[in-house]
Each structure stands twice: as structure tokens, then as C-alpha cells.
Amino acid sequence: YILDEYFSDTYKNTATLINDYQDYFNGLSTIKEIYLLGHSISPVDIEYFRIMKNMVDSDAIWKVSYYGDEQRQENMDKIANLGVDRSKIEMITLDEI
């Protein structure tokens, strides 16, 4: 029961949410910089980033925060796997902001 409750509380129906906010996603075409701050880029959220990647200008710069060397590479790989050119990804620490 506890596990069922946890998954019920934390589950996000990304398809429904993306559909509900389609106007928002459609308005991203002029964005030149994307900041992902303090984000683990978990599987439950990756679909949002995939939609963002498809909606923003292909020259947009992705500024992605990380907490340690392991997370730095992991987050870089996750964003690059969405099809973002690695030269457009800037890895930053929250201290650099």
C-alpha cells in the first residue's frame, strides 16, 4: 500500500500535461537560452525537455547545472541524447550563477 501511494503521489502523466500546456510549448520558438537549475533530469521529466528541445531555436544555449563531476557528465549526456548539440550545452554550478 505504501508503495502504491508513493507512486500515485509522484506519478506525472506527461502526455496529458504536455497536451494541457501545448500553447506554452508552442511559444518557446524564440527562446535563446534554457536554464536547467538544480534538476536531476529524471526519466519522468525528460519528455518535457524533449518537447522543449523540439520547440526552441536549434541555436539555443542550454545552461545545465550539476553538483559533482559524475552528475556533470550524466546531465550533459542526458541533454545531448535529446539531440542537443554538445557545443550548445554549458555545464554550470549553482555557484556560478
ABEGO torsion letter per residue (X at the ends): XAAAAAAAAABBBAAAAAAAAAAAAAAAAABABBBBBGBAGBAAAAAAAAAAAAABBAABBBBBBBABAAAAAAAAAAAAAAGBBAAABBBBBAAAX
